[in-house]
Amino acid sequence: MPLARPVVLGNWKMNGLKADALALVGRLAARAAHPSGTLGVFPPATLVGPVAQRLSASRILVGGQDCHEAESGAFTGSISAAMLADVGAKAVIVGHSERRHGLGEDDALVKAKAEAALAQGLLVVLCIGETEGEYLAGERDAVLTRQLDGSLPDGGTAENLVVAYEPVWAIGTGRTPSQEEIKETHTLLRALLVERVAGGADVALLYGGSVKAENAADIMAMADVDGALVGGASLDADSFWSIYTAGGGA
Ligand code: PGA
């Protein structure tokens, strides 16, 4: 079964200490232990286990923000997909721009990470997006096509794969593409997914980058926008919940 819509996922990035994190997910679970759509949180690695445990009686999804491509080994500081699954994670983000651009991860590495995650039964949230320079140079569609082609995992389906379009220049900036631009990119990505992935018509396609309670309804109302990947606004239970309900979730 494809994921229930809307798919609204919160990427906490390097934010959250245990007490606040558990309080936040407690407030979410009090709103909907069994959400109608797909609601997920991606705490920092230190909190994946405690948060998963806190949410074990709910259907709110818990995931990691990244994983290593190997199953285990001499990789100081890294975490494998098996380790995430072991503490209760059901999903993992790969290819976030803060890793692609901040840490130099390329498409081949992102693909290897995604395949490692699939091998552990995790839902893969694959992020792609153009930089501001690429956007201004009119290279957006070429960049997105190249990133998708290079990082889509073999074995991806509508059940185990989510693709998030996150323009790098919209992340944490308060700026978003126009409705028309989001429509263009999602139409392109949908066509590519249909060509390249089994059941690609049903793979959840998210928009991410400065999604807030105020713009969430307009963004998620668009065809081929199945939900949102939310950064800053996911750190507050009320604003995250508002985004989820703006997308039709209950
Ligand atoms: P933002 O981040 O919502 O704070 O812009 C989105 C993301 O990086 O996933």
Residues whose N, C-alpha, C, O or C-beta is under 5 A from the ligand:
A	BS01	PGA	N11 A170 I171 G172 T173 G208 G209 S210 V211 L229 V230 G231 G232 A233
